[in-house]
C-alpha cells in the first residue's frame, strides 16, 4: 500500500496520550494515528459505483451502437 505524507497539529495532551498508547501497544505514534484514521474513514474507502448497469434502451445497443446513434440523429445540428 502506498502512503502519502501529511502533517497535522494536535494538542499537547493528545500527543502525550498517543505516546502512551503507542508505548503500551509496542508500536509508533504514527501507526496509532494511521489505524485511527483508517477506522474513521472505513466507510469512505471504497468507491461506490454511481450506476448499477441497468438502463433502458435496445438490448443490442452495445453491439450496434453506431446504427442506433445514426437512427437517433445523435450529433446532428
VENFEN-V912644 format. One record per backbone hydrogen bond with DSSP energy under -1.0 kcal/mol. NH is the residue of the N-H (numbers start at 0). CO is the residue of the C=O. If there is no record, write none. Layout:
# VENFEN-V912644
nh/co
NH/CO
NH/CO
This chain:
# VENFEN-V912644
nh/co
14/10
15/11
16/12
17/13
18/14
19/15
20/16
21/17
22/18
23/19
24/20
26/21
31/27
32/28
33/29
34/30
35/31
36/32
37/33
38/34
39/35
40/36
43/40
60/57
63/59
67/63
68/64
69/65
70/66
71/67
72/69
73/68
75/72
